[in-house]
């Protein structure tokens, strides 16, 4: 692992979690670069989102479509809306290119979702490809490898 201060990356991931928990989906989307994407594979070790189904595989355009649906007042799958808590831990900077401002950051994550008297727990390892943007970062890609990604799921509407 590179000799890079982990704290700014950890604070960025905490900010991302808070945006999701606050249902500030547009602000979350704006963390992504124009070519950024969000991916949750549907199989352990899945190498590409292009050659098999994924639980989520959203570029910015698809993120916007999902956000528009989540904000629609009559969306069935989110009436009432989910309440979530994201936890981020074990943050490590896996790769760093200070010259280009590109970093790979891995972390453990858990998201608890509560809706209609039911609580669901999602846990896994996430990997962010980040690029420096001013004093902060933007997300080029976010991959979330859920430990039970190949299980049967009820519909998932909110980002993990």
DSSP file (Angstrom, degrees, kcal/mol; ACC not computed):
  #  RESIDUE AA STRUCTURE BP1 BP2  ACC     N-H-->O    O-->H-N    N-H-->O    O-->H-N    TCO  KAPPA ALPHA  PHI   PSI    X-CA   Y-CA   Z-CA
    1    1 A X              0   0    0      0, 0.0    93,-0.2     0, 0.0    94,-0.1   0.000 360.0 360.0 360.0 142.2    0.0    0.0    0.0
    2    2 A X        -     0   0    0     91,-0.5     2,-1.6     1,-0.1    91,-0.2  -0.271 360.0-109.5 -69.1 156.3    1.2    3.5   -0.8
    3    3 A X        +     0   0    0     93,-0.1     2,-0.4     2,-0.0    -1,-0.1  -0.646  68.5 136.8 -87.6  82.2    2.4    5.8    1.9
    4    4 A X        -     0   0    0     -2,-1.6     2,-0.4    89,-0.1    89,-0.2  -0.972  64.5-100.4-131.3 141.8   -0.5    8.3    1.7
    5    5 A X        -     0   0    0     -2,-0.4     4,-0.4     1,-0.2     3,-0.3  -0.489  30.9-160.9 -63.6 119.4   -2.6    9.9    4.5
    6    6 A X  S >> S+     0   0    0     -2,-0.4     4,-2.3     1,-0.2     3,-0.7   0.754  71.3  82.9 -74.7 -26.6   -5.7    7.8    4.7
    7    7 A X  H 3> S+     0   0    0      1,-0.2     4,-2.7     2,-0.2     5,-0.2   0.858  86.4  51.3 -55.4 -46.7   -7.8   10.5    6.5
    8    8 A X  H 3> S+     0   0    0     -3,-0.3     4,-1.6     1,-0.2    -1,-0.2   0.871 113.1  47.5 -60.8 -33.4   -9.0   12.6    3.6
    9    9 A X  H <> S+     0   0    0     -3,-0.7     4,-2.3    -4,-0.4    -1,-0.2   0.914 111.6  49.5 -71.2 -43.3  -10.2    9.5    1.8
   10   10 A X  H  X S+     0   0    0     -4,-2.3     4,-2.1     1,-0.2    -2,-0.2   0.914 110.7  50.4 -61.8 -43.2  -12.0    8.2    4.8
   11   11 A X  H  X S+     0   0    0     -4,-2.7     4,-2.2     1,-0.2    -1,-0.2   0.872 109.0  52.3 -63.6 -36.5  -13.7   11.6    5.3
   12   12 A X  H  X S+     0   0    0     -4,-1.6     4,-2.4    -5,-0.2    -2,-0.2   0.924 109.4  48.5 -64.7 -43.9  -14.8   11.5    1.7
   13   13 A X  H  X S+     0   0    0     -4,-2.3     4,-2.1     1,-0.2    -2,-0.2   0.859 110.5  51.7 -66.0 -34.4  -16.3    8.1    2.0
   14   14 A X  H  X S+     0   0    0     -4,-2.1     4,-2.4     2,-0.2    -1,-0.2   0.907 108.5  51.4 -66.3 -41.6  -18.1    9.2    5.2
   15   15 A X  H  X S+     0   0    0     -4,-2.2     4,-2.3     2,-0.2    -2,-0.2   0.933 108.8  51.0 -58.7 -46.2  -19.5   12.2    3.3
   16   16 A X  H  X S+     0   0    0     -4,-2.4     4,-2.0     1,-0.2    -2,-0.2   0.926 110.1  49.7 -58.3 -45.0  -20.7    9.9    0.6
   17   17 A X  H  X S+     0   0    0     -4,-2.1     4,-2.7     1,-0.2    -1,-0.2   0.899 109.7  51.2 -61.2 -41.7  -22.5    7.7    3.2
   18   18 A X  H  X S+     0   0    0     -4,-2.4     4,-2.1     1,-0.2    -1,-0.2   0.882 107.4  52.8 -65.6 -37.8  -24.1   10.8    4.8
   19   19 A X  H  <>S+     0   0    0     -4,-2.3     5,-2.8     2,-0.2    -1,-0.2   0.932 111.8  46.0 -62.2 -44.0  -25.5   12.0    1.5
   20   20 A X  H ><5S+     0   0    0     -4,-2.0     3,-1.5     1,-0.2    -2,-0.2   0.927 113.2  48.6 -64.5 -44.5  -27.0    8.6    0.8
   21   21 A X  H 3<5S+     0   0    0     -4,-2.7    63,-0.4     1,-0.3    -1,-0.2   0.820 110.4  52.0 -66.2 -29.7  -28.5    8.4    4.3
   22   22 A X  T 3<5S-     0   0    0     -4,-2.1    -1,-0.3    -5,-0.2    -2,-0.2   0.357 112.9-120.7 -84.9   5.7  -29.9   11.9    4.0
   23   23 A X  T < 5 +     0   0    0     -3,-1.5     2,-1.2     1,-0.2     3,-0.2   0.816  65.0 146.3  56.6  32.7  -31.5   10.9    0.6
   24   24 A X     >< +     0   0    0     -5,-2.8     4,-2.1    -6,-0.2    -1,-0.2  -0.518  12.0 157.6 -94.0  64.9  -29.5   13.6   -1.0
   25   25 A X  H  >  +     0   0    0     -2,-1.2     4,-2.8     1,-0.2    -1,-0.2   0.818  66.0  54.0 -66.4 -34.3  -29.2   11.6   -4.2
   26   26 A X  H  > S+     0   0    0     -3,-0.2     4,-2.0     2,-0.2    -1,-0.2   0.914 110.1  47.6 -66.8 -41.7  -28.5   14.5   -6.5
   27   27 A X  H  4 S+     0   0    0      2,-0.2     4,-0.4     1,-0.2    -2,-0.2   0.885 112.0  51.3 -64.6 -37.3  -25.6   15.6   -4.4
   28   28 A X  H >< S+     0   0    0     -4,-2.1     3,-1.6     1,-0.2     4,-0.4   0.942 108.8  50.0 -62.9 -48.0  -24.4   12.0   -4.3
   29   29 A X  H >< S+     0   0    0     -4,-2.8     3,-1.8     1,-0.3    -1,-0.2   0.875 103.4  61.0 -57.4 -37.7  -24.6   11.7   -8.1
   30   30 A X  T 3< S+     0   0    0     -4,-2.0    -1,-0.3     1,-0.3    -2,-0.2   0.617  89.2  70.6 -69.8 -11.3  -22.6   15.0   -8.3
   31   31 A X  T <  S+     0   0    0     -3,-1.6   108,-2.9    -4,-0.4    -1,-0.3   0.708  87.3  85.9 -71.4 -19.3  -19.7   13.3   -6.5
   32   32 A X  E <  S-a  139   0A   0     -3,-1.8   108,-0.2    -4,-0.4    98,-0.0  -0.539  84.3-116.6 -85.8 146.3  -19.2   11.2   -9.7
   33   33 A X  E >   -     0   0A   0    106,-2.7     3,-1.8    -2,-0.2    27,-0.1  -0.264  39.5 -98.2 -67.2 166.6  -17.1   12.3  -12.7
   34   34 A X  E 3  S+     0   0A   0      1,-0.3    26,-0.3    25,-0.1    -1,-0.1   0.839 129.3  38.7 -58.9 -32.6  -19.0   12.8  -16.0
   35   35 A X  E 3  S+     0   0A   0     24,-0.1    -1,-0.3    25,-0.1   105,-0.1   0.252  94.9 126.5 -99.2  12.2  -17.8    9.3  -17.1
   36   36 A X  E <   -     0   0A   0     -3,-1.8    24,-0.7   103,-0.1     2,-0.3  -0.232  37.7-169.1 -71.4 157.9  -18.3    7.8  -13.6
   37   37 A X  E     -aB 141  59A   0    103,-1.2   105,-1.9    22,-0.2     2,-0.4  -0.980  19.2-140.0-146.9 160.4  -20.3    4.8  -12.8
   38   38 A X  E     -aB 142  58A   0     20,-2.6    20,-2.7    -2,-0.3     2,-0.4  -0.984  26.0-176.2-122.3 126.2  -21.7    2.8   -9.9
   39   39 A X  E     +aB 143  57A   0    103,-3.3   105,-2.5    -2,-0.4     2,-0.4  -0.986  20.4 179.1-135.6 131.0  -21.6   -1.0  -10.0
   40   40 A X  E     - B   0  56A   0     16,-2.9    15,-2.3    -2,-0.4    16,-1.3  -0.914  29.5-140.9-125.2 102.1  -22.9   -3.8   -7.7
   41   41 A X  E     - B   0  54A   0     -2,-0.4   105,-0.3   103,-0.4    13,-0.2  -0.186   5.0-145.7 -61.7 154.8  -22.0   -7.2   -9.2
   42   42 A X  S    S+     0   0    0     11,-0.7     2,-0.3     1,-0.1    -1,-0.1   0.349  81.0  46.3-101.8   3.2  -24.5  -10.0   -9.0
   43   43 A X  S >  S-     0   0    0     10,-0.1     3,-1.7     9,-0.1    -1,-0.1  -0.998  92.8 -98.5-144.4 144.2  -21.9  -12.8   -8.7
   44   44 A X  T 3  S+     0   0    0     -2,-0.3     3,-0.1     1,-0.3    -2,-0.1  -0.382 109.1   9.7 -60.1 136.2  -18.8  -13.2   -6.6
   45   45 A X  T 3  S+     0   0    0      1,-0.2    -1,-0.3    -2,-0.1     2,-0.0   0.599  83.0 171.6  72.3  10.5  -15.6  -12.3   -8.5
   46   46 A X    <   -     0   0    0     -3,-1.7    -1,-0.2     1,-0.2    -5,-0.1  -0.336  17.0-163.4 -56.3 127.5  -17.6  -10.9  -11.5
   47   47 A X        +     0   0    0      1,-0.2     2,-0.3    -3,-0.1    -1,-0.2   0.727  63.5  21.4 -91.0 -23.4  -15.0   -9.3  -13.7
   48   48 A X        -     0   0    0      1,-0.1     4,-0.3     0, 0.0     3,-0.3  -1.000  51.0-148.7-147.7 142.4  -17.1   -7.1  -15.9
   49   49 A X  S    S+     0   0    0     -2,-0.3     3,-0.1     1,-0.2     5,-0.1   0.570  97.0  67.7 -80.9  -8.0  -20.5   -5.4  -15.8
   50   50 A X  S    S+     0   0    0      1,-0.2    -1,-0.2     3,-0.1     3,-0.1   0.768  98.9  43.7 -83.0 -27.4  -20.7   -5.8  -19.6
   51   51 A X  S    S+     0   0    0     -3,-0.3     2,-0.3     1,-0.1    -1,-0.2   0.430 117.7  21.8-107.2   2.0  -20.9   -9.6  -19.9
   52   52 A X  S    S-     0   0    0     -4,-0.3    -1,-0.1    -3,-0.1    -9,-0.1  -0.982  90.3 -75.3-158.5 166.3  -23.5  -10.5  -17.2
   53   53 A X        -     0   0    0     -2,-0.3   -11,-0.7   -11,-0.1     2,-0.3  -0.245  42.4-163.6 -65.4 150.7  -26.3   -9.1  -15.2
   54   54 A X  E     -B   41   0A   0    -13,-0.2   -13,-0.2   -12,-0.1     3,-0.2  -0.903  29.8-126.5-128.9 158.7  -25.5   -6.9  -12.2
   55   55 A X  E    S+     0   0A   0    -15,-2.3     2,-0.3     1,-0.3   -14,-0.2   0.903 101.6   1.8 -70.7 -41.3  -27.6   -5.7   -9.2
   56   56 A X  E     +B   40   0A   0    -16,-1.3   -16,-2.9    -3,-0.1    -1,-0.3  -0.988  61.0 164.4-140.1 139.9  -26.8   -2.1  -10.2
   57   57 A X  E     +B   39   0A   0     -2,-0.3     2,-0.5   -18,-0.2   -18,-0.2  -0.596  23.2 166.5-151.8  89.2  -24.7   -0.8  -13.1
   58   58 A X  E     -B   38   0A   0    -20,-2.7   -20,-2.6    -2,-0.1     2,-0.1  -0.910  21.7-168.4-116.1 124.7  -25.5    2.9  -13.4
   59   59 A X  E  >  -B   37   0A   0     -2,-0.5     4,-2.8   -22,-0.2     5,-0.2  -0.381  54.5 -84.4 -87.2-176.9  -23.7    5.6  -15.4
   60   60 A X  H  > S+     0   0    0    -24,-0.7     4,-2.3   -26,-0.3     5,-0.1   0.869 130.6  52.6 -61.4 -36.2  -24.6    9.2  -14.6
   61   61 A X  H  > S+     0   0    0      2,-0.2     4,-1.9     1,-0.2    -1,-0.2   0.933 112.7  43.2 -65.8 -44.8  -27.6    9.1  -17.0
   62   62 A X  H  > S+     0   0    0      2,-0.2     4,-2.6     1,-0.2    -2,-0.2   0.869 111.0  56.1 -69.4 -35.2  -29.0    6.0  -15.4
   63   63 A X  H  X S+     0   0    0     -4,-2.8     4,-2.8     1,-0.2    -2,-0.2   0.931 107.3  50.2 -57.4 -44.2  -28.3    7.4  -11.9
   64   64 A X  H  X S+     0   0    0     -4,-2.3     4,-2.7     2,-0.2    -2,-0.2   0.910 109.8  49.5 -63.1 -41.9  -30.4   10.4  -12.9
   65   65 A X  H  X S+     0   0    0     -4,-1.9     4,-2.0     2,-0.2    -1,-0.2   0.926 112.7  47.6 -60.5 -45.0  -33.2    8.2  -14.1
   66   66 A X  H  X S+     0   0    0     -4,-2.6     4,-2.6     1,-0.2    -2,-0.2   0.914 112.5  49.2 -62.8 -43.0  -33.1    6.3  -10.8
   67   67 A X  H  X S+     0   0    0     -4,-2.8     4,-2.1     2,-0.2    -2,-0.2   0.914 107.8  53.9 -63.8 -43.4  -33.0    9.5   -8.8
   68   68 A X  H  X S+     0   0    0     -4,-2.7     4,-0.6     1,-0.2    -1,-0.2   0.906 111.7  45.9 -57.5 -41.6  -36.0   10.9  -10.7
   69   69 A X  H >< S+     0   0    0     -4,-2.0     3,-0.9     1,-0.2    -2,-0.2   0.922 110.6  52.2 -67.1 -43.6  -38.0    7.8   -9.8
   70   70 A X  H 3< S+     0   0    0     -4,-2.6    -1,-0.2     1,-0.3    -2,-0.2   0.822 112.7  46.1 -62.6 -29.9  -36.9    7.9   -6.2
   71   71 A X  H 3< S+     0   0    0     -4,-2.1    -1,-0.3    -5,-0.2    -2,-0.2   0.546  84.6 112.0 -89.9  -8.0  -38.0   11.5   -5.9
   72   72 A X  S X< S-     0   0    0     -3,-0.9     3,-1.5    -4,-0.6    -3,-0.0  -0.469  70.5-133.7 -68.0 134.4  -41.4   10.9   -7.7
   73   73 A X  T 3  S+     0   0    0      1,-0.3    -1,-0.1    -2,-0.2    -4,-0.0   0.699 100.4  43.6 -66.2 -17.9  -44.2   11.4   -5.1
   74   74 A X  T 3  S+     0   0    0     -5,-0.1     2,-0.6     5,-0.0    -1,-0.3   0.064  71.2 140.7-116.4  26.6  -46.0    8.2   -6.2
   75   75 A X    X   -     0   0    0     -3,-1.5     3,-1.1    -6,-0.2    -6,-0.0  -0.586  39.7-155.6 -72.2 117.6  -43.2    5.7   -6.5
   76   76 A X  G >  S+     0   0    0     -2,-0.6     3,-1.4     1,-0.3    -1,-0.2   0.892  88.0  56.4 -61.8 -43.6  -44.6    2.5   -5.1
   77   77 A X  G 3  S+     0   0    0      1,-0.3    -1,-0.3    -3,-0.1    80,-0.1   0.641 115.5  38.6 -69.5 -12.4  -41.3    0.9   -4.2
   78   78 A X  G <  S+     0   0    0     -3,-1.1     2,-0.5     3,-0.1    -1,-0.3  -0.069  79.2 136.7-129.5  34.6  -40.4    3.9   -2.0
   79   79 A X  S <  S+     0   0    0     -3,-1.4     2,-0.2     1,-0.3    -1,-0.0  -0.921  87.4  22.0-121.3 103.5  -43.8    4.8   -0.4
   80   80 A X  S    S-     0   0    0     -2,-0.5    -1,-0.3     2,-0.0     2,-0.0   0.601 116.8-116.3 -75.9 164.1  -42.9    5.3    2.4
   81   81 A X        -     0   0    0     -2,-0.2    35,-0.2     1,-0.1    -3,-0.1  -0.309  28.2-103.7 -69.0 150.3  -39.2    6.0    1.6
   82   82 A X        -     0   0    0     33,-0.1     2,-0.5    34,-0.0    33,-0.2  -0.377  25.5-145.0 -64.7 147.3  -36.5    3.8    3.0
   83   83 A X  E     -C  114   0A   0     31,-2.4    31,-3.0    -2,-0.1     2,-0.3  -0.978  26.2-174.2-112.4 133.5  -34.4    5.0    5.9
   84   84 A X  E     -C  113   0A   0     -2,-0.5     2,-0.4   -63,-0.4    29,-0.2  -0.893  25.0-162.3-130.6 156.6  -30.8    3.9    5.7
   85   85 A X  E     -C  112   0A   0     27,-1.8    27,-2.5    -2,-0.3     2,-0.4  -0.972  14.4-161.8-134.5 122.0  -27.6    4.0    7.7
   86   86 A X  E     -C  111   0A   0     -2,-0.4     2,-0.4    25,-0.2    25,-0.2  -0.878   2.7-165.0-102.5 133.8  -24.3    3.4    5.9
   87   87 A X  E     -C  110   0A   0     23,-3.1    23,-2.0    -2,-0.4     2,-0.4  -0.969   2.2-167.5-117.1 136.0  -21.2    2.4    7.9
   88   88 A X  E     +C  109   0A   0     -2,-0.4     2,-0.3    21,-0.2    21,-0.2  -0.982  18.9 152.7-123.3 132.6  -17.8    2.6    6.4
   89   89 A X  E     +C  108   0A   0     19,-2.3    19,-2.9    -2,-0.4    -2,-0.0  -0.921  44.7  41.2-149.0 174.2  -14.7    1.0    8.0
   90   90 A X  E     -     0   0A   0     -2,-0.3     2,-0.3    17,-0.2    -1,-0.1   0.870  69.8-172.8  52.7  44.7  -11.2   -0.5    7.3
   91   91 A X  E     +     0   0A   0     16,-0.2     2,-0.4    -3,-0.1    16,-0.2  -0.524   7.1 175.4 -73.0 129.1  -10.4    2.2    4.7
   92   92 A X  E     -C  106   0A   0     14,-2.7    14,-2.6    -2,-0.3     2,-0.9  -0.996  33.2-132.1-134.6 141.9   -7.2    1.5    2.9
   93   93 A X  E     -C  105   0A   0     -2,-0.4   -91,-0.5    12,-0.2    12,-0.2  -0.845  26.7-179.5 -90.3 109.8   -5.6    3.4    0.0
   94   94 A X  E     +     0   0A   0     10,-2.3     2,-0.3    -2,-0.9    11,-0.2   0.810  65.7   8.4 -83.0 -33.1   -4.7    0.5   -2.4
   95   95 A X  E     -C  104   0A   0      9,-1.5     9,-2.4   -94,-0.1     2,-0.4  -0.994  62.9-174.0-150.5 144.7   -3.0    2.6   -5.1
   96   96 A X  E     -C  103   0A   0     -2,-0.3     2,-0.5     7,-0.2     7,-0.2  -0.980  13.4-176.7-145.2 129.0   -2.0    6.2   -5.4
   97   97 A X  E  >> -C  102   0A   0      5,-2.7     4,-2.0    -2,-0.4     5,-1.5  -0.851   8.7-177.5-120.8  92.0   -0.7    8.2   -8.3
   98   98 A X  T  45S+     0   0    0     -2,-0.5    -1,-0.1     1,-0.2     5,-0.0   0.830  78.9  59.7 -61.3 -33.1    0.0   11.6   -6.8
   99   99 A X  T  45S+     0   0    0      1,-0.2    -1,-0.2    -3,-0.1    -2,-0.0   0.914 118.0  28.5 -63.9 -43.5    1.1   13.1  -10.2
  100  100 A X  T  45S-     0   0    0     -3,-0.4    -1,-0.2     2,-0.1    -2,-0.2   0.612 105.3-124.5 -92.2 -13.2   -2.2   12.4  -11.9
  101  101 A X  T  <5 +     0   0    0     -4,-2.0    31,-2.9     1,-0.3     2,-0.4   0.816  62.3 140.6  73.5  31.0   -4.3   12.6   -8.7
  102  102 A X  E   < +CD  97 131A   0     -5,-1.5    -5,-2.7    29,-0.2     2,-0.3  -0.908  24.1 174.7-113.0 137.0   -5.8    9.1   -9.2
  103  103 A X  E     -CD  96 130A   0     27,-2.8    27,-2.8    -2,-0.4     2,-0.5  -0.972  26.6-146.3-140.4 148.7   -6.4    6.8   -6.2
  104  104 A X  E     -CD  95 129A   0     -9,-2.4   -10,-2.3    -2,-0.3    -9,-1.5  -0.985  24.0-175.0-115.4 123.0   -7.9    3.4   -5.5
  105  105 A X  E     -CD  93 128A   0     23,-2.8    23,-3.2    -2,-0.5     2,-0.3  -0.972   4.8-166.9-124.5 128.1   -9.5    3.2   -2.1
  106  106 A X  E     +CD  92 127A   0    -14,-2.6   -14,-2.7    -2,-0.4     2,-0.3  -0.848  14.5 160.4-113.4 150.5  -11.0    0.1   -0.6
  107  107 A X  E     - D   0 126A   0     19,-2.2    19,-3.2    -2,-0.3     2,-0.3  -0.987  38.4-109.4-159.5 159.4  -13.3   -0.2    2.5
  108  108 A X  E     -CD  89 125A   0    -19,-2.9   -19,-2.3    -2,-0.3     2,-0.3  -0.693  39.7-170.3 -87.5 149.5  -15.7   -2.4    4.2
  109  109 A X  E     -CD  88 124A   0     15,-2.7    15,-2.3    -2,-0.3     2,-0.4  -0.992  18.4-173.3-142.8 151.1  -19.3   -1.3    4.2
  110  110 A X  E     -CD  87 123A   0    -23,-2.0   -23,-3.1    -2,-0.3     2,-0.4  -0.993   6.0-169.3-137.5 138.5  -22.7   -2.1    5.8
  111  111 A X  E     -CD  86 122A   0     11,-2.9    11,-2.6    -2,-0.4     2,-0.5  -0.992   4.5-162.7-127.8 125.6  -26.0   -0.5    5.0
  112  112 A X  E     -CD  85 121A   0    -27,-2.5   -27,-1.8    -2,-0.4     2,-0.4  -0.925   9.9-166.1-104.2 130.0  -29.1   -1.1    7.1
  113  113 A X  E     -CD  84 120A   0      7,-2.8     7,-2.9    -2,-0.5     2,-0.4  -0.957   3.9-168.4-118.0 133.1  -32.3   -0.3    5.3
  114  114 A X  E     +CD  83 119A   0    -31,-3.0   -31,-2.4    -2,-0.4     2,-0.3  -0.984  20.1 147.9-122.4 130.0  -35.7    0.1    7.2
  115  115 A X  E >   - D   0 118A   0      3,-2.5     3,-1.7    -2,-0.4   -33,-0.1  -0.913  64.9  -4.3-161.6 132.3  -39.0    0.3    5.4
  116  116 A X  T 3  S-     0   0    0     -2,-0.3     3,-0.1     1,-0.3   -34,-0.0   0.868 128.0 -51.4  53.0  44.7  -42.5   -0.8    6.2
  117  117 A X  T 3  S+     0   0    0      1,-0.2     2,-0.4     0, 0.0    -1,-0.3   0.534 117.1 108.1  76.5   5.4  -41.6   -2.5    9.5
  118  118 A X  E <   -D  115   0A   0     -3,-1.7    -3,-2.5     2,-0.0     2,-0.4  -0.928  51.3-158.4-119.8 142.3  -38.8   -4.6    7.9
  119  119 A X  E     -D  114   0A   0     -2,-0.4     2,-0.4    -5,-0.2    -5,-0.2  -0.967   8.0-170.9-120.4 132.4  -35.1   -4.1    8.2
  120  120 A X  E     -D  113   0A   0     -7,-2.9    -7,-2.8    -2,-0.4     2,-0.4  -0.929   8.8-150.8-121.7 148.1  -32.5   -5.4    5.7
  121  121 A X  E     -D  112   0A   0     -2,-0.4     2,-0.4    -9,-0.2    -9,-0.2  -0.971   9.5-173.8-121.4 131.1  -28.8   -5.6    6.1
  122  122 A X  E     +D  111   0A   0    -11,-2.6   -11,-2.9    -2,-0.4     2,-0.3  -0.984  11.5 174.1-120.8 133.1  -26.3   -5.4    3.2
  123  123 A X  E     +D  110   0A   0     -2,-0.4    24,-2.6   -13,-0.2    25,-0.4  -0.985  15.7 107.2-140.0 149.3  -22.6   -5.9    3.8
  124  124 A X  E     -DE 109 146A   0    -15,-2.3   -15,-2.7    -2,-0.3     2,-0.4  -0.980  60.0 -65.3 175.4-162.4  -19.5   -6.1    1.6
  125  125 A X  E     -DE 108 145A   0     20,-2.1    20,-3.3    -2,-0.3     2,-0.4  -0.952  40.7-160.7-117.7 133.3  -16.4   -4.6    0.4
  126  126 A X  E     -DE 107 144A   0    -19,-3.2   -19,-2.2    -2,-0.4     2,-0.4  -0.898   4.5-160.5-118.3 148.6  -16.4   -1.5   -1.8
  127  127 A X  E     -DE 106 143A   0     16,-2.8    16,-2.6    -2,-0.4     2,-0.4  -0.992   6.8-165.9-129.0 124.6  -13.7   -0.1   -4.1
  128  128 A X  E     -DE 105 142A   0    -23,-3.2   -23,-2.8    -2,-0.4     2,-0.7  -0.921  13.3-153.5-109.9 132.5  -13.7    3.5   -5.2
  129  129 A X  E     -DE 104 141A   0     12,-2.8    11,-3.5    -2,-0.4    12,-1.4  -0.941  31.0-172.6 -97.4 113.2  -11.6    4.9   -8.1
  130  130 A X  E     -DE 103 139A   0    -27,-2.8   -27,-2.8    -2,-0.7     2,-0.4  -0.806  18.0-160.2-112.6 149.1  -11.2    8.5   -7.0
  131  131 A X  E     -DE 102 138A   0      7,-2.4     7,-2.1    -2,-0.3   -29,-0.2  -0.985  31.0-108.0-125.3 140.0   -9.7   11.5   -8.8
  132  132 A X  E     - E   0 137A   0    -31,-2.9     2,-0.3    -2,-0.4     5,-0.3  -0.425  34.6-178.6 -65.7 136.7   -8.5   14.7   -7.1
  133  133 A X  E >   - E   0 136A   0      3,-2.4     3,-2.2    -2,-0.1     2,-0.3  -0.860  59.6 -58.8-138.6  99.9  -10.8   17.6   -7.7
  134  134 A X  T 3  S-     0   0    0     -2,-0.3    -1,-0.1     1,-0.3    -2,-0.0  -0.481 120.5 -17.0  63.3-125.7   -9.6   20.8   -6.0
  135  135 A X  T 3  S+     0   0    0     -2,-0.3    -1,-0.3    -3,-0.1     2,-0.1   0.427 138.2  38.3 -88.9  -0.1   -9.3   20.1   -2.3
  136  136 A X  E <  S- E   0 133A   0     -3,-2.2    -3,-2.4    -5,-0.0     2,-0.3  -0.276  81.9-100.0-126.6-149.7  -11.5   17.0   -2.6
  137  137 A X  E     - E   0 132A   0     -5,-0.3     2,-0.3    -2,-0.1    -5,-0.2  -0.912  12.2-149.2-138.6 162.1  -12.2   14.0   -4.8
  138  138 A X  E     - E   0 131A   0     -7,-2.1    -7,-2.4    -2,-0.3     2,-0.6  -0.947  28.9-113.5-128.7 155.8  -14.7   12.8   -7.4
  139  139 A X  E     +aE  32 130A   0   -108,-2.9  -106,-2.7    -2,-0.3    -9,-0.2  -0.789  27.7 176.5 -94.6 119.5  -15.7    9.2   -8.0
  140  140 A X  E    S-     0   0A   0    -11,-3.5  -103,-1.2    -2,-0.6     2,-0.3   0.828  78.3  -5.6 -84.5 -38.2  -14.7    7.7  -11.3
  141  141 A X  E     -aE  37 129A   0    -12,-1.4   -12,-2.8  -105,-0.2     2,-0.4  -0.985  56.6-162.8-154.3 148.8  -16.1    4.4  -10.3
  142  142 A X  E     -aE  38 128A   0   -105,-1.9  -103,-3.3    -2,-0.3     2,-0.5  -0.987  10.9-174.4-131.8 122.3  -17.6    2.7   -7.3
  143  143 A X  E     -aE  39 127A   0    -16,-2.6   -16,-2.8    -2,-0.4     2,-0.6  -0.974   5.0-166.1-118.4 128.6  -17.9   -1.0   -7.0
  144  144 A X  E     - E   0 126A   0   -105,-2.5     2,-0.9    -2,-0.5  -103,-0.4  -0.955   2.7-164.4-117.3 113.4  -19.7   -2.7   -4.1
  145  145 A X  E     - E   0 125A   0    -20,-3.3   -20,-2.1    -2,-0.6     2,-0.1  -0.822  13.7-155.7 -98.1  98.4  -19.1   -6.4   -3.7
  146  146 A X  E >   - E   0 124A   0     -2,-0.9     3,-1.4  -105,-0.3   -22,-0.3  -0.474  17.9-132.0 -72.3 143.3  -21.8   -7.7   -1.4
  147  147 A X  T 3  S+     0   0    0    -24,-2.6     3,-0.2     1,-0.3    -1,-0.1   0.765 109.7  35.7 -68.4 -22.6  -21.0  -10.8    0.5
  148  148 A X  T >  S+     0   0    0    -25,-0.4     3,-2.2     1,-0.1    -1,-0.3  -0.118  75.8 135.3-118.0  35.9  -24.4  -12.3   -0.5
  149  149 A X  T <  S+     0   0    0     -3,-1.4    -1,-0.1     1,-0.3    -2,-0.1   0.738  70.6  55.1 -58.5 -25.2  -24.6  -10.8   -4.0
  150  150 A X  T 3  S+     0   0    0     -3,-0.2    -1,-0.3    -4,-0.1     2,-0.1   0.263  88.5 102.8 -95.6  12.9  -25.7  -14.1   -5.5
  151  151 A X  S <  S-     0   0    0     -3,-2.2     2,-0.4     1,-0.1    -3,-0.0  -0.423  85.5 -91.5 -84.6 166.5  -28.7  -14.4   -3.2
  152  152 A X        -     0   0    0     -2,-0.1     2,-0.4     0, 0.0    -1,-0.1  -0.656  49.2-167.3 -77.1 134.3  -32.3  -13.7   -4.1
  153  153 A X        -     0   0    0     -2,-0.4     2,-0.1    -4,-0.1     3,-0.1  -0.939  22.5-127.4-123.2 144.3  -33.2  -10.1   -3.3
  154  154 A X        -     0   0    0     -2,-0.4     0, 0.0     1,-0.2     0, 0.0  -0.430  67.0 -59.9 -70.4 166.1  -36.4   -8.2   -3.1
  155  155 A X        -     0   0    0     -2,-0.1     2,-0.5     1,-0.1    -1,-0.2  -0.182  52.9-150.6 -52.4 136.6  -36.3   -5.1   -5.2
  156  156 A X        +     0   0    0      1,-0.1    -1,-0.1  -101,-0.1     4,-0.1  -0.964  24.2 165.4-111.6 124.7  -33.5   -2.7   -4.2
  157  157 A X        +     0   0    0     -2,-0.5     2,-0.3   -80,-0.1    -1,-0.1   0.777  54.4  64.8-107.9 -37.4  -34.3    0.9   -5.0
  158  158 A X  S    S-     0   0    0      1,-0.1  -138,-0.0   -88,-0.0   -91,-0.0  -0.635  91.5 -98.1 -94.1 148.2  -31.8    3.0   -3.0
  159  159 A X              0   0    0     -2,-0.3    -1,-0.1     1,-0.1    -2,-0.1  -0.295 360.0 360.0 -61.1 145.8  -28.1    2.9   -3.7
  160  160 A X              0   0    0     -4,-0.1    -1,-0.1   -16,-0.0   -38,-0.0   0.422 360.0 360.0 -87.0 360.0  -26.0    0.7   -1.4
